[in-house]
Amino acid sequence: MINKFRIRYLFAPLSGREKWLNQMAASGYRLKGVSKLHRYSFEPCSPNEYEYRVEFAADRSADELRKYRAFLSELGITAYPVSGSLGKYSYGNIRLRWFGGARISLATSPGNINSEFLILEKKKDGKPFQLHSDLNSLMEYMRKCRGACLSLAIFFAFFTIMNLSKGLWTEALLCALAFVIPLIFTTVWSWKIHLVQRDHKIHE
């Protein structure tokens, strides 16, 4: 059993984390668990015995998340919940979440707080490990990810303006810097959506 801390994947929660986990699997290590403080536990396995995908799941309610994980389990896929922050230790907490679309959902602790992402593990069987098999579900998922990034950008932009209006220059600068990261990811997701739409039209 080995343990590794990976805080840096807070800034690349999907592609960066997925690439690293598959590299670990290729080296002969299988994921066994993830702590709230992003300590990843691995156990030895045969090289390339398992493969991983990482999915955004912060928009799912606690009940939806439970049912989704049960559904994945029936397909032979193990789902590890991962926090989108440094972890929140609380009980009886409720948050409103908005992801740039029409839907506003509740996040609760216990429930779906600290489960903003899911690491999905499947034993390799020669079949493609695809989370979205049709175009509509893929587009919906990508727009959901873009909406989450956009909502964060709007959040930090709001506090940048608020701090500027109060003359809090240091706080405004920090919020402005924090605003840039989700804005970049919003742009990246928009470009990915454009590419999928373009390819679909080409092959239609």
C-alpha positions as CSV (number, residue, x, y, z in Angstrom):
1,M,0.0,0.0,0.0
2,I,1.3,3.4,-0.9
3,N,-0.1,6.9,-0.2
4,K,0.3,10.1,-2.3
5,F,-0.9,13.6,-1.8
6,R,-2.1,15.5,-4.9
7,I,-3.4,19.0,-4.1
8,R,-2.4,20.3,-7.5
9,Y,-5.3,18.5,-9.3
10,L,-7.6,21.1,-7.7
11,F,-6.6,23.2,-10.7
12,A,-7.0,20.3,-13.3
13,P,-9.7,18.2,-11.6
14,L,-10.7,16.2,-14.6
15,S,-8.1,15.7,-17.3
16,G,-5.1,16.1,-15.0
17,R,-6.3,13.7,-12.4
18,E,-7.5,11.2,-14.9
19,K,-4.2,11.2,-16.7
20,W,-2.3,10.7,-13.4
21,L,-4.5,7.8,-12.2
22,N,-4.1,6.0,-15.5
23,Q,-0.3,6.5,-15.3
24,M,-0.4,4.9,-11.8
25,A,-2.5,2.0,-13.2
26,A,0.0,1.5,-16.0
27,S,2.7,1.3,-13.4
28,G,0.8,-1.4,-11.5
29,Y,-1.1,0.5,-8.8
30,R,-4.8,0.5,-8.2
31,L,-6.7,3.2,-6.3
32,K,-8.1,2.1,-3.0
33,G,-9.4,5.4,-1.6
34,V,-9.2,9.2,-1.5
35,S,-9.3,11.2,1.8
36,K,-10.9,14.7,2.1
37,L,-7.4,16.2,2.1
38,H,-6.6,14.5,-1.2
39,R,-4.4,11.7,0.0
40,Y,-4.7,8.9,-2.5
41,S,-4.1,5.3,-1.4
42,F,-3.0,2.6,-3.9
43,E,-2.4,-1.1,-3.8
44,P,-0.3,-3.2,-6.2
45,C,-2.0,-4.7,-9.2
46,S,-1.0,-6.0,-12.6
47,P,0.1,-3.1,-14.9
48,N,-2.8,-1.8,-17.0
49,E,-5.2,-4.0,-15.2
50,Y,-7.5,-1.0,-14.4
51,E,-8.5,2.2,-16.1
52,Y,-9.9,5.4,-14.8
53,R,-12.2,8.3,-15.8
54,V,-13.0,11.4,-13.8
55,E,-16.5,12.9,-14.0
56,F,-18.0,16.2,-12.7
57,A,-20.8,15.4,-10.3
58,A,-21.4,18.6,-8.2
59,D,-24.8,19.2,-9.8
60,R,-26.2,15.9,-8.5
61,S,-28.3,15.9,-5.3
62,A,-27.3,13.4,-2.5
63,D,-30.0,11.0,-3.6
64,E,-29.1,11.3,-7.3
65,L,-25.5,10.7,-6.5
66,R,-26.4,7.6,-4.4
67,K,-28.5,6.1,-7.2
68,Y,-25.9,6.9,-9.8
69,R,-23.2,5.2,-7.9
70,A,-25.4,2.2,-7.4
71,F,-26.1,2.1,-11.2
72,L,-22.4,2.3,-11.9
73,S,-21.7,-0.5,-9.5
74,E,-24.1,-2.8,-11.5
75,L,-21.9,-2.1,-14.5
76,G,-18.8,-3.1,-12.7
77,I,-17.6,0.4,-12.2
78,T,-16.4,1.6,-8.8
79,A,-17.0,5.3,-8.0
80,Y,-14.8,7.2,-5.6
81,P,-16.1,10.6,-4.5
82,V,-13.6,13.4,-4.5
83,S,-13.8,16.9,-3.0
84,G,-13.5,19.9,-5.2
85,S,-11.7,21.8,-2.5
86,L,-9.4,21.0,0.4
87,G,-12.3,19.2,2.1
88,K,-15.1,20.4,4.4
89,Y,-15.4,18.8,7.8
90,S,-19.0,19.6,8.9
91,Y,-22.3,18.1,9.8
92,G,-25.7,19.5,9.1
93,N,-24.5,22.0,6.5
94,I,-26.6,23.0,3.4
95,R,-25.4,25.0,0.4
96,L,-27.0,26.3,-2.7
97,R,-25.2,25.5,-5.9
98,W,-25.7,27.2,-9.3
99,F,-23.8,26.1,-12.4
100,G,-24.6,28.8,-15.0
101,G,-27.8,27.2,-16.1
102,A,-31.5,27.0,-15.0
103,R,-30.9,24.5,-12.3
104,I,-30.1,25.4,-8.7
105,S,-29.4,22.4,-6.4
106,L,-28.8,21.8,-2.7
107,A,-25.6,20.4,-1.4
108,T,-25.7,18.8,2.1
109,S,-23.3,17.4,4.6
110,P,-23.7,14.6,5.2
111,G,-24.6,14.0,1.5
112,N,-22.9,15.4,-1.5
113,I,-20.5,18.0,-0.1
114,N,-17.0,16.7,-0.7
115,S,-18.3,14.7,-3.7
116,E,-18.0,17.3,-6.4
117,F,-16.1,14.8,-8.6
118,L,-16.2,11.1,-9.1
119,I,-13.2,8.9,-9.9
120,L,-14.6,5.9,-11.9
121,E,-12.6,2.7,-12.0
122,K,-13.2,-0.2,-14.3
123,K,-11.2,-3.4,-14.9
124,K,-10.0,-3.4,-18.5
125,D,-12.0,-5.8,-20.6
126,G,-11.2,-4.7,-24.1
127,K,-14.2,-2.5,-24.4
128,P,-14.1,1.3,-24.5
129,F,-14.6,3.0,-21.2
130,Q,-17.1,5.7,-22.3
131,L,-19.2,7.7,-20.0
132,H,-21.3,9.4,-22.7
133,S,-22.2,7.1,-25.5
134,D,-24.4,9.5,-27.5
135,L,-24.0,13.1,-28.7
136,N,-26.8,14.6,-26.7
137,S,-25.6,13.3,-23.3
138,L,-22.0,14.3,-24.2
139,M,-23.1,17.9,-25.1
140,E,-25.2,18.1,-22.0
141,Y,-22.3,17.1,-19.8
142,M,-19.9,19.5,-21.5
143,R,-22.3,22.4,-21.1
144,K,-22.7,21.5,-17.5
145,C,-18.9,21.6,-16.9
146,R,-18.7,24.9,-18.8
147,G,-21.6,26.3,-16.7
148,A,-19.8,25.4,-13.5
149,C,-16.6,27.2,-14.6
150,L,-18.7,30.2,-15.7
151,S,-20.5,30.4,-12.3
152,L,-17.1,30.4,-10.5
153,A,-15.8,33.1,-12.8
154,I,-18.9,35.2,-12.1
155,F,-18.5,34.6,-8.4
156,F,-15.0,35.9,-8.3
157,A,-15.8,38.8,-10.7
158,F,-18.5,39.9,-8.3
159,F,-16.2,39.9,-5.3
160,T,-13.5,41.7,-7.3
161,I,-15.9,44.5,-8.0
162,M,-17.1,44.6,-4.4
163,N,-13.6,44.8,-3.0
164,L,-12.7,47.5,-5.5
165,S,-15.7,49.6,-4.4
166,K,-14.5,49.3,-0.8
167,G,-11.0,50.2,-1.6
168,L,-9.7,46.8,-0.6
169,W,-7.0,46.5,-3.3
170,T,-5.2,43.4,-2.1
171,E,-8.4,41.4,-1.7
172,A,-9.6,42.7,-5.1
173,L,-6.3,41.6,-6.7
174,L,-6.6,38.1,-5.2
175,C,-10.2,37.7,-6.4
176,A,-9.2,39.0,-9.9
177,L,-6.4,36.3,-10.0
178,A,-8.9,33.7,-8.9
179,F,-11.3,34.9,-11.6
180,V,-8.8,34.1,-14.3
181,I,-8.6,30.3,-13.7
182,P,-12.3,29.4,-14.1
183,L,-12.5,31.9,-17.0
184,I,-9.8,30.0,-18.8
185,F,-11.6,26.7,-18.2
186,T,-14.8,28.3,-19.4
187,T,-13.0,29.1,-22.7
188,V,-11.6,25.6,-22.9
189,W,-15.0,24.0,-22.5
190,S,-16.5,26.3,-25.1
191,W,-13.8,25.3,-27.6
192,K,-14.3,21.6,-26.9
193,I,-18.1,22.1,-27.4
194,H,-17.4,23.9,-30.7
195,L,-15.1,21.0,-31.9
196,V,-17.7,18.4,-31.0
197,Q,-20.4,20.3,-32.8
198,R,-18.2,20.8,-35.8
199,D,-17.2,17.2,-36.0
200,H,-20.8,16.1,-35.7
201,K,-21.8,18.4,-38.6
202,I,-18.9,17.0,-40.7
203,H,-20.0,13.4,-40.2
204,E,-23.7,14.0,-40.2
